[in-house]
Amino acid sequence: MALVALRQLLDHAAEHAYGVPAFNINNLEQIQAILQAADETSSPVILQASAGARKYAGEPFLRRMVEAAVESYPHIPVCLHQDHGASPAVCQSSIRSGFTSVMMDGSLREDMKTPAPYEYNVEVTRRVADMAHAVGVSVEGELGCLGSLETGVAGEEDGVGAQGKLTHEQLLTDPAQAADFVGATGVDALAVAIGTSHGAYKFSREPTGDVLAMDRIAEIHARIPHTHLVMHGSSSVPQEWLEVIRAHGGEIRQTYGVPVEAIQQGIRHGVRKINIDTDIRLAMTGAMRRAMAKDPAEFDPRKFFKEAMLAARALCKERFEQFGCAGHAARIRPEPLEKLARRYAA
Ligand code: 13P
């Protein structure tokens, strides 16, 4: 099966009222674990690569590992998405490399640290949408800055994160501005700021409405019901994995993630793409620490990677099921990008 455009996956998800997890990928083990889970649950999936991932694995390796995944699981619709593109040039290089979807994150300047003015965001995102849509590739934009409503701080994760203290106005996407942004840019999907942030340290307590603004999602969806919404920073930070990590020498402070029930509530209000990176990292780290502690004489890293893959696979399987994505793979036939390009042009 060829790679699928994000737009096609999310249109299908909207039509059937489910959400698609977008898992971050960096290496072979993560890609295999995610695809095994997609295969087991018969789910379409979004594999997303950040600038950090490309730096870690190298772009040709990432691309070819994804090609191998598509070849190995021909019945699973896979979208290859670029996470947090810092500039139109970065998006262009991903499109050239074969990504079927790109995120232009114009909520921050190109340094991925400085919050950008609205006009800048509109300008760069519109440019990327024009360029991507001409070849049928989908575009995600972001309005509002990701970061904690508790502290006003975004925190840096994988090279992305607003610096300094942010106001609530910056940390919460404005519904009226969202409608204006979508009209001005033509994005296929919109990432919204509602108090989530990347990484393990999202909330100092189980989140309530004052720090995780799910109501805001409902308001935005009511204003732009035909735009697919994206939740970034949506790892649930499983307490079980924190325990395993701590029990085997790791140091992770007490912290909480986004409850799965909150994501399910989001899915009822137009959330179609749910970004998850940290949960896979935690599960893999926990599983490797446990395996190493259990058998200190073992020196074949494959033994540890195997445990890590099993842990990641179980986590992904759970998310496919929890987001209602399971069972939909067979119902999606990838449309050629040229056909989508013609539709954008019409
Ligand atoms: P988490 O750190 O919560 O997994 O979020 C990942 C993400 O949003 C990538 O864009």
Boltz pocket constraint, residues with backbone or C-beta under 6 A from the ligand:
constraints:
  - pocket:
      binder: B
      contacts: [[A, 24], [A, 83], [A, 84], [A, 197], [A, 198], [A, 199], [A, 200], [A, 231], [A, 232], [A, 233], [A, 234], [A, 235], [A, 236], [A, 275], [A, 276], [A, 277], [A, 278], [A, 279]]
      max_distance: 6.0
